[in-house]
Every structure is written in structure tokens, then in C-alpha cells.
Amino acid sequence: MSQNSESISAEMEVGNAVETQEKQERRMGLISLSALGMAVIEAACAFLILANGIATVLGLSAVTVAGGASLLHSDPIRYPLLTLASLGALLNLFSQANAWRLRNDPAAAWRRRPLTTKQKRRNAMVLALSILTLVIVTAELWAHAQMHARI
């Protein structure tokens, strides 16, 4: 009987040890979950602080640019910038036209490969942006002439 009671108490101790281990695992899981929750809250807080800083920088830069707009809109700065934009757009258009001409030359037929989708997209983008630049420069010159009675 003493052997039987010893085996029962050994089984109870093993059972208690398993229950204790399960409780510890549950407690560790709860601690891990609460730590994860705190990390999420801290990340949201850090993001909001960062966004606030970015908004401040954008606000200050907008005020600075608005104050310097009269300087940027003065003729000694405006004319060279419009000239550079126009020349860049015209250079891009010339480059695109020359590439198209060389590509379609009969002497280049033997080495010509079809353009990839990426190359076609890039060429279309360069063409569209060059034309858009020229339209914007023309519109700016026209609007300036209308508002200030001079180009």
C-alpha cells in the first residue's frame, strides 16, 4: 500500500508540475501578447510624432517659398529658367526624333531589334513630358503677358 500511495503522490506531483508548466506557458504567452500590444502602441505614437515633424517642415518650407516667390518670379531668374526648360525639352525631342530616324534607316534594318515594353514606355514618357514642358512654358509666357502687359 505504501508503494501504491507513493505512486499516487508521484503522479500528483507530475500532474502538478504539468499544470504549473502550463500556467507558466500561459503567463508567458500573456506577457508576450501584452508586450506586442505595447509595441504596436509605441509604433503608432512614433509614427504620429514623425508625421507631426514632417508637417512642420512642410509648413515652414511653404512659408519660405511663398516669401521667396517674388524673387523667383523676377525676370533675371525667370527668363533663364524658362530658356533652360525649353532647351531641355527641345533637346529631348531632337534626340527622340534622331533615334527614330536612325532606327528606321534602311542600313540599320539588319541589326534592329524590337523595343521592349520598358523602352517604349520610356520613349512615350520623354515625348509626353517634353511636349508638356513646352506647353507650360508657352502658357506661362502668355499668362505673364496678360497679367503684366509684358512678357
C-alpha positions as CSV (number, residue, x, y, z in Angstrom):
1,M,0.0,0.0,0.0
2,S,2.8,2.4,0.7
3,Q,4.1,1.7,-2.8
4,N,0.6,2.5,-4.2
5,S,0.4,5.7,-2.2
6,E,3.9,6.7,-3.3
7,S,3.0,6.1,-6.9
8,I,-0.2,8.2,-6.5
9,S,1.7,11.0,-4.9
10,A,4.4,10.8,-7.6
11,E,1.6,11.0,-10.2
12,M,0.1,14.0,-8.4
13,E,3.5,15.7,-8.4
14,V,3.9,15.1,-12.1
15,G,0.4,16.4,-12.7
16,N,1.1,19.4,-10.6
17,A,4.3,20.0,-12.5
18,V,2.5,19.8,-15.8
19,E,-0.2,22.2,-14.6
20,T,2.5,24.6,-13.3
21,Q,4.3,24.4,-16.6
22,E,1.0,25.1,-18.5
23,K,0.3,28.0,-16.2
24,Q,3.8,29.4,-16.8
25,E,3.4,29.0,-20.6
26,R,0.0,30.7,-20.4
27,R,1.5,33.5,-18.4
28,M,4.5,33.9,-20.8
29,G,2.0,34.0,-23.7
30,L,0.0,36.7,-22.0
31,I,3.2,38.7,-21.3
32,S,4.3,38.3,-24.9
33,L,0.9,39.4,-26.1
34,S,0.9,42.5,-23.9
35,A,4.4,43.3,-25.0
36,L,3.3,43.1,-28.6
37,G,0.4,45.4,-27.8
38,M,2.6,47.9,-26.2
39,A,5.0,47.8,-29.2
40,V,2.1,48.5,-31.6
41,I,1.0,51.5,-29.5
42,E,4.6,52.8,-29.4
43,A,5.0,52.4,-33.1
44,A,1.7,54.3,-33.7
45,C,3.0,57.0,-31.3
46,A,6.4,57.2,-33.1
47,F,4.6,57.5,-36.5
48,L,2.4,60.3,-35.3
49,I,5.4,62.2,-33.9
50,L,7.3,61.7,-37.2
51,A,4.2,62.9,-39.2
52,N,3.9,66.0,-37.0
53,G,7.6,66.8,-37.6
54,I,7.2,66.3,-41.4
55,A,4.1,68.6,-41.3
56,T,6.1,71.2,-39.5
57,V,8.9,71.1,-42.1
58,L,6.4,71.3,-45.0
59,G,4.6,74.2,-43.4
60,L,7.9,76.1,-42.8
61,S,9.1,75.4,-46.3
62,A,5.8,76.6,-47.8
63,V,6.1,79.8,-45.9
64,T,9.7,80.2,-47.0
65,V,8.8,79.5,-50.7
66,A,5.8,81.9,-50.5
67,G,8.1,84.6,-49.2
68,G,10.7,83.9,-51.9
69,A,8.2,83.6,-54.8
70,S,8.7,87.2,-55.7
71,L,12.4,86.6,-56.0
72,L,11.9,83.5,-58.2
73,H,9.4,85.3,-60.3
74,S,11.7,88.2,-61.1
75,D,12.8,88.5,-64.7
76,P,16.6,87.8,-64.2
77,I,15.7,84.3,-62.8
78,R,12.5,83.6,-64.7
79,Y,13.9,84.0,-68.2
80,P,17.0,81.7,-67.8
81,L,14.8,79.0,-66.2
82,L,12.2,79.2,-69.0
83,T,15.1,79.1,-71.5
84,L,16.7,76.1,-69.9
85,A,13.4,74.2,-69.7
86,S,12.6,75.0,-73.3
87,L,16.1,74.0,-74.5
88,G,16.0,70.7,-72.5
89,A,12.6,69.8,-73.9
90,L,13.7,70.6,-77.5
91,L,16.9,68.6,-77.0
92,N,14.8,65.6,-75.8
93,L,12.5,66.0,-78.8
94,F,15.5,66.2,-81.2
95,S,17.1,63.2,-79.5
96,Q,13.9,61.2,-79.9
97,A,13.4,62.2,-83.5
98,N,17.0,61.4,-84.3
99,A,16.8,58.0,-82.6
100,W,13.6,57.2,-84.6
101,R,15.2,58.3,-87.8
102,L,18.4,56.2,-87.3
103,R,16.3,53.2,-86.2
104,N,14.2,53.4,-89.4
105,D,17.2,53.9,-91.6
106,P,17.4,51.0,-94.2
107,A,21.1,50.5,-93.3
108,A,20.1,49.6,-89.7
109,A,17.5,47.1,-90.7
110,W,19.8,44.1,-90.2
111,R,20.6,44.9,-86.6
112,R,17.2,46.3,-85.5
113,R,15.5,44.6,-82.6
114,P,12.0,45.3,-81.4
115,L,11.9,47.8,-78.5
116,T,11.0,46.3,-75.1
117,T,7.9,47.5,-73.3
118,K,10.1,49.4,-70.9
119,Q,11.9,51.2,-73.7
120,K,8.6,52.1,-75.4
121,R,7.2,53.4,-72.1
122,R,10.3,55.5,-71.5
123,N,10.2,56.9,-75.0
124,A,6.5,57.8,-74.6
125,M,7.2,59.4,-71.3
126,V,10.0,61.5,-72.6
127,L,7.9,62.6,-75.6
128,A,4.9,63.5,-73.4
129,L,6.9,65.3,-70.8
130,S,8.9,67.3,-73.4
131,I,5.7,68.4,-75.1
132,L,4.1,69.2,-71.7
133,T,7.2,71.3,-70.8
134,L,6.8,73.4,-74.0
135,V,3.1,73.8,-73.4
136,I,3.7,75.0,-69.8
137,V,6.4,77.4,-70.9
138,T,4.2,78.8,-73.6
139,A,1.3,79.1,-71.1
140,E,3.5,80.9,-68.6
141,L,4.7,83.4,-71.1
142,W,1.1,84.0,-72.3
143,A,-0.3,84.4,-68.8
144,H,2.5,86.7,-67.8
145,A,1.9,88.9,-70.8
146,Q,-1.8,89.0,-70.0
147,M,-1.3,89.9,-66.3
148,H,1.6,92.2,-66.5
149,A,1.2,93.6,-70.1
150,R,4.8,92.3,-70.8
151,I,6.4,89.0,-71.4
